[in-house]
Amino acid sequence: MPDFSIPLSGLSADSTALNTIGNNLSNLNTTGFKGQSTEFEDLFYNQIGLSGSGDALQVGVGTKIETTATDYGQGSIDPTAGITSNLALSGDGFFVVKQDGLDVLTRAGNFQLDSKGNLITAEGASVQGYEGVGGVVNAAGALQSLSLPVGATEAGQATQNIAFTANLNAGAAVGTTYPTQVTIYDSLGQTHLATVTFDKTAANTWTYAISIPAADYTGTAANTTGTLTFNSSGVMTAPAANVTGVKFPGLADGAADLNFAFNLYTNGTPTITQDIAASQTNTATQDGFPSGVYQGFSVDNTGLITATFNNNQTETIGQVAVASIADEQGLNVVGDNNYMTTAASGQIIAGVAGTGSRGTITDSALELSNVDISTEFANLIVAQRDFEANSKTVTTFDTVTQDTIAMIR
């Protein structure tokens, strides 16, 4: 009598294959989705006798699902201009997110900020990484939930250094003055216009005087004057070092005393020269800035998160972690674009993007599904034909069974 379990096992396996293909097709537009394939294996065999040469005569009893393998190949990267919370992984690895107290993995980088500035997934899981303290990230530390300083104000910084890249006219007459200016900041973020006036007193010799408006301070200024000496080649020879301790005390706005350095050298090279060209200032720099309000953030290819403020300052907030796994096929797919580790996969090994076998991160972009629609349609036709063949086998077995019963009657 025919064994109906044989074609039924085929129908069951084909049904699973059709479900897998259907799931792939339904997730064509799912961010970071990784397609799966169904692989079969035969069942055990019954020995029904021996051949004349003594070889075993065996008949198989059907098929079963061996595995549903996941294709972790790279999906296309789709730019999402202006949405900096969207991150795409190029290469191996996974983002790590905290969900219900557990670290889980995902390739879907369609992250967002909640009202408190926490970087989260669409389902509310917290994106994990390394915290930045004072602009420095410790990538050897424990994973932390990442957040941005939404609504925060960065304190201003008083000017600590001023510098000019300038030339003084060697052909100018004694008594010629040349003023140049730079805007500086006090500890409260208030601006003050600092003027440096150069006065030629002799050949190859100029004096300088640093000043701010008289109404800006009430104390006695210190270290605001000096002499610059140049050699016959126009290279400054004195002072031999930067001028420190330039001070304007008793600021009218109540800020701390202005106390900064007048930098005449950069890496040992004078920034002020003297030649026959007209006196001019090419650049004027200082390192102070006013307070600023958080504006947004960006992420580089190693996952470093940099916050920007409306005072043109930036601060490193943290770094997005990327995890590597010993055996990706051992991961357990848990839905919501997430995976969990198992004994077969090995544990999460978190690190920095672009190191080891980990891929790099693209800001303002998403990784698309890696499902190929043409391949899936081809697989769908094959699975359909398999299902029809097994259905036909069941029908044939039924006919043979009915004929056998009729013979008995």
C-alpha positions in Angstrom: 0.0 0.0 0.0 1.2 3.5 -0.7 2.7 5.5 2.2 0.7 8.7 2.3 3.2 10.2 4.8 5.8 10.5 2.0 3.9 13.1 -0.2 2.4 14.7 2.9 5.9 15.4 4.2 6.7 17.0 0.9 3.5 19.1 1.1 4.5 20.2 4.6 8.0 21.1 3.5 6.8 22.9 0.4 4.2 24.8 2.5 7.1 26.0 4.8 9.1 27.0 1.7 6.1 29.0 0.3 5.7 30.7 3.7 9.4 31.7 3.7 9.2 33.1 0.2 6.0 34.9 1.1 7.6 36.4 4.1 10.6 37.6 2.1 8.3 39.2 -0.5 6.2 40.9 2.2 9.3 42.4 3.7 10.7 43.9 0.4 10.4 47.4 1.9 11.4 46.5 5.5 14.4 48.5 6.6 17.5 46.2 7.2 15.5 43.0 6.5 17.5 39.9 5.7 15.9 37.3 3.4 15.7 33.7 4.3 15.7 30.4 2.4 14.3 27.0 3.2 16.6 24.0 2.9 15.3 20.4 2.8 16.8 17.1 3.8 15.6 13.6 3.3 14.2 11.4 6.1 15.4 7.9 7.2 15.2 5.0 4.7 13.5 1.6 5.1 15.5 -1.4 3.9 13.2 -3.7 1.9 15.7 -6.4 0.9 19.0 -7.1 -0.8 20.1 -7.1 -4.4 21.7 -10.1 -6.0 25.1 -8.6 -5.2 24.1 -8.1 -1.6 23.5 -4.4 -1.8 20.8 -3.0 0.4 17.5 -2.1 -1.3 16.2 1.1 0.4 13.2 3.2 0.1 13.0 6.7 1.5 10.1 7.9 3.6 9.9 11.6 2.7 11.5 14.9 3.4 11.7 17.5 6.1 13.0 21.0 6.8 16.7 21.0 7.5 17.1 24.7 8.2 15.8 28.2 7.3 19.0 30.0 6.5 19.2 33.8 6.7 21.1 35.7 4.1 23.1 38.4 5.9 24.3 39.9 2.7 24.5 43.7 2.3 21.4 45.6 1.4 21.4 48.8 -0.7 22.1 52.0 1.1 19.4 54.6 0.6 20.2 58.2 1.5 17.6 60.0 3.7 18.9 63.6 3.5 18.3 65.7 6.6 17.4 62.8 8.9 20.6 62.4 10.9 19.1 59.8 13.3 18.9 57.3 10.4 22.0 55.2 10.3 23.1 52.4 7.9 25.7 49.7 8.4 27.9 48.9 5.4 29.6 45.5 6.0 29.3 43.0 8.8 27.9 43.7 12.3 24.8 44.8 14.0 23.6 47.8 16.0 23.0 47.0 19.7 19.7 48.1 21.3 18.4 47.6 24.8 14.9 46.1 24.9 13.1 45.1 28.1 16.5 45.0 29.8 18.1 42.8 27.3 20.8 43.6 24.6 19.4 42.6 21.2 20.7 43.2 17.7 19.4 44.9 14.6 20.4 46.0 11.2 17.6 48.5 11.0 19.0 51.9 11.7 15.7 53.9 11.4 16.3 55.5 14.8 14.7 58.6 16.2 14.9 60.9 19.2 12.3 60.9 21.9 11.3 64.1 23.8 14.2 63.7 26.2 16.8 63.3 23.5 17.2 59.5 23.9 18.2 57.8 20.7 15.7 54.9 20.2 14.3 52.5 17.7 10.8 52.8 16.2 9.7 50.3 19.0 11.3 52.4 21.7 14.4 50.3 22.4 17.4 52.3 23.5 20.4 52.4 21.1 23.6 51.4 22.8 27.0 52.9 22.6 29.8 54.5 24.5 29.3 57.7 26.5 31.3 60.8 25.9 32.6 62.7 28.9 34.1 66.1 28.3 34.2 65.4 24.6 36.2 62.2 25.1 34.7 58.7 24.4 35.9 55.6 26.2 35.3 52.8 23.7 36.6 50.3 26.3 33.9 51.1 28.7 30.5 49.5 29.3 27.7 50.0 26.8 25.3 52.9 27.7 22.0 54.1 26.3 22.8 57.1 24.0 21.1 60.4 24.3 21.5 63.9 22.8 21.4 67.2 24.7 18.1 68.3 23.2 17.1 71.7 24.5 20.4 72.1 26.3 22.6 75.2 26.4 26.3 75.0 26.1 28.2 77.5 28.4 30.3 80.1 26.7 34.1 80.2 27.0 36.1 83.3 27.7 38.9 84.1 25.2 42.2 82.5 26.2 44.3 83.3 23.2 44.3 85.8 20.4 46.6 85.8 17.3 47.1 87.5 14.0 48.7 86.5 10.7 49.9 89.9 9.6 52.6 91.8 7.8 54.0 95.2 8.9 55.3 97.5 6.1 59.1 97.7 6.3 59.1 100.8 4.2 56.7 102.8 6.5 58.0 105.9 8.0 58.8 106.1 11.7 55.6 107.1 13.6 53.3 105.1 11.3 50.6 103.3 13.1 48.7 100.2 11.9 45.7 99.0 13.9 44.0 95.6 13.6 41.1 94.2 15.6 39.5 91.0 16.8 36.2 90.3 18.7 36.8 88.5 22.0 34.5 87.0 24.7 34.4 87.2 28.4 33.2 84.5 30.8 29.6 85.6 30.4 29.7 85.4 26.6 29.7 89.2 26.2 31.7 90.4 23.2 34.5 93.0 23.4 36.4 94.6 20.5 40.1 94.1 21.1 42.4 96.5 19.1 46.1 95.9 18.6 47.8 99.0 17.4 51.3 98.6 15.9 53.5 101.8 16.0 56.8 101.9 14.0 59.5 103.5 16.3 62.6 102.7 14.3 63.9 100.6 11.5 62.9 96.9 12.1 61.2 98.0 15.4 57.5 98.3 16.2 55.7 98.7 19.4 52.2 97.2 20.1 49.4 98.2 22.4 46.4 96.1 23.1 43.1 97.8 24.2 39.4 97.3 24.6 36.8 100.1 24.9 37.4 102.1 28.1 33.7 101.7 29.1 34.1 97.9 29.2 36.3 97.7 32.3 37.3 99.7 35.4 40.5 98.2 36.6 44.1 98.7 35.5 45.1 96.8 32.4 48.3 94.7 32.5 50.8 93.4 29.9 49.1 95.2 27.1 52.2 96.8 25.5 55.5 95.6 24.1 58.1 95.8 21.3 58.5 93.7 18.2 62.0 93.5 16.6 62.7 92.1 13.2 66.0 91.1 11.5 67.2 92.2 8.1 65.1 89.4 6.5 61.9 90.6 8.1 61.7 87.7 10.6 60.6 88.6 14.1 63.3 88.0 16.6 61.8 89.5 19.8 59.8 88.8 21.8 61.1 85.2 21.7 57.9 83.7 22.9 54.2 84.4 23.1 53.0 87.2 25.4 51.0 85.9 28.3 48.9 87.5 31.0 47.2 90.3 29.0 44.6 91.4 31.5 41.6 93.7 31.6 40.1 93.6 35.1 36.8 94.9 36.5 34.5 94.2 33.6 31.4 96.3 33.6 29.1 93.3 32.9 30.3 91.5 36.1 32.2 88.8 34.2 35.6 87.5 35.3 38.6 89.5 34.4 39.7 89.1 30.8 43.0 87.3 30.9 44.5 86.0 27.7 47.7 85.4 25.7 48.8 87.3 22.6 50.3 84.5 20.5 53.1 85.7 18.2 54.2 82.2 17.3 52.7 79.0 15.9 54.8 75.9 16.4 57.8 78.2 16.8 57.2 80.2 13.6 56.4 83.9 13.9 52.9 84.9 12.7 53.9 88.5 12.1 56.4 89.4 9.4 57.9 92.6 8.1 58.5 93.3 4.4 58.1 96.1 1.9 54.4 95.2 1.2 51.6 97.2 2.7 50.7 96.5 6.3 47.8 94.0 6.3 46.1 91.4 8.5 45.4 88.1 6.7 43.7 86.3 9.6 42.6 87.3 13.1 41.8 84.4 15.5 40.7 83.9 19.1 39.3 80.9 21.0 36.4 82.3 23.0 32.7 81.8 22.2 29.3 82.8 23.6 26.8 80.3 25.0 24.9 78.3 22.5 21.7 76.2 22.2 21.7 72.6 20.8 20.8 72.5 17.1 21.4 68.9 15.9 23.9 66.2 15.5 25.8 64.1 13.0 27.4 60.7 13.1 30.7 59.8 11.3 31.6 56.4 9.8 33.1 55.2 13.1 29.9 56.0 15.0 31.1 59.2 16.8 28.2 61.4 17.6 28.9 65.1 17.4 26.4 67.6 18.7 26.3 71.1 17.1 25.2 74.3 18.8 24.1 77.7 17.4 27.4 79.3 18.5 29.2 77.3 15.8 30.7 75.0 18.5 30.6 71.2 18.5 30.9 68.5 21.2 31.5 64.8 21.0 28.5 63.2 22.8 29.2 59.5 22.4 29.8 56.7 19.9 27.4 54.2 18.5 28.5 50.6 19.1 28.6 47.9 16.5 28.5 44.2 17.5 30.2 41.3 15.8 28.9 37.7 16.2 30.8 34.4 15.9 28.0 32.6 14.0 25.3 34.8 12.5 23.2 31.7 11.4 22.9 30.8 15.1 21.0 34.0 15.9 17.3 33.8 16.8 15.0 36.1 14.7 12.6 37.6 17.2 10.7 40.1 15.0 10.7 43.9 15.0 13.9 43.7 12.9 15.7 42.3 15.9 17.9 39.2 16.6 18.9 37.6 19.9 22.0 35.6 20.6 21.9 31.9 21.4 24.5 29.4 22.5 25.0 28.6 18.8 25.6 32.2 17.8 27.9 33.2 20.6 27.7 36.3 22.7 27.7 40.0 21.6 31.2 41.4 21.0 30.7 45.1 21.0 33.2 47.5 19.5 33.8 50.5 17.2 32.6 50.6 13.6 35.4 50.0 11.1 37.5 47.9 13.5 38.0 44.2 13.3 35.4 42.7 11.1 32.8 45.4 11.8 31.4 47.5 9.0 31.2 51.2 8.9 28.3 53.6 9.5 26.7 56.0 7.1 24.8 58.9 8.5 21.4 60.1 7.1 20.9 56.8 5.3 19.1 53.4 5.7 20.0 49.9 4.6 17.2 48.5 2.5 16.0 44.9 2.4 18.4 42.5 0.6 15.5 40.5 -0.9 15.7 40.3 -4.7 12.2 40.2 -6.1 13.2 38.4 -9.3 14.9 35.6 -7.4 12.0 35.2 -5.0 9.5 34.9 -7.9 11.7 32.2 -9.5 11.8 30.4 -6.1 8.0 30.8 -5.8 7.5 29.1 -9.1 9.7 26.2 -8.1 8.0 25.8 -4.7 4.6 25.9 -6.4 5.5 23.2 -8.8 6.9 21.1 -5.9 3.6 21.5 -4.1 1.6 20.6 -7.1 3.8 17.5 -7.7 3.3 16.3 -4.1 -0.4 17.0 -4.4 -0.5 14.9 -7.5 1.4 12.1 -5.6 -1.3 12.1 -2.9 -4.0 11.9 -5.6 -2.2 9.0 -7.3 -1.7 7.2 -3.9 -5.4 7.6 -3.2 -6.3 6.1 -6.6 -4.0 3.2 -6.1 -5.5 2.6 -2.6 -9.1 2.7 -4.0 -8.2 0.3 -6.7 -6.5 -2.1 -4.2 -9.6 -2.0 -2.0 -11.8 -2.7 -5.0 -9.7 -5.7 -5.8 -10.3 -7.1 -2.4 -14.0 -6.6 -2.7 
